[in-house]
Amino acid sequence: MFKKPITTPQKSKLKSSAQRNVRSKILSQFPLLEPHIDFLLPKKSQLDHIKLPDRLALYSLNGAVLFWQHFDDALIPHLRIVHMYPDCFPSIQVDRGAIRFVMAGAQLMCPGLTSPGARLPAAEDKIEKGQVVQVRAEGKEHACMVGVLAMGTEEIKSVNKGVAVEAGHYLGDALWKFEGE
């Protein structure tokens, strides 16, 4: 999604009521972030709304992007937020063969999540379709991508064909390199 560099974004300050809405949406979508929300998004801080082409919106604080959103879809955290609070987001793991494709911005396919070296959550901890997940790489400490599941984890295990995670934000893309000023 962020393969091309981000150019001349339209930036505006969010009103306090809009900031409260963003804050509540973050907490409803990621309830495990609640102990960290005051550090992540202080109540008296000024949140910026940055509009990009293709109906993309970035939410930044002091020049650092915290979350991004496509149209009115789910809020997706920036990878730096995922690296700071890895236990607050559901995770899946890809095998070594899929890493280079993920780092090139490709959509993550089911075989990269079901082969040896990959790891999906157990049936009792299944992740539903449309949920935001962090994608970890086999043998690496931090997540290399964050995106939205195109199908649930149980369906990925049974079908093992097609797109599993829609292209989101990955290490080294334009959002990773973006400086919000």
Salt bridges, closest charged atoms under 4 A:
ASP38 OD1 - ARG23 NH2 2.42
ASP48 OD2 - LYS11 NZ 3.75
ASP48 OD1 - LYS13 NZ 3.21
ASP73 OD2 - HIS70 ND1 3.39
GLU128 OE2 - LYS126 NZ 3.97
GLU141 OE2 - HIS142 NE2 3.88
GLU154 OE2 - LYS157 NZ 3.45
ASP173 OD2 - HIS169 ND1 2.98
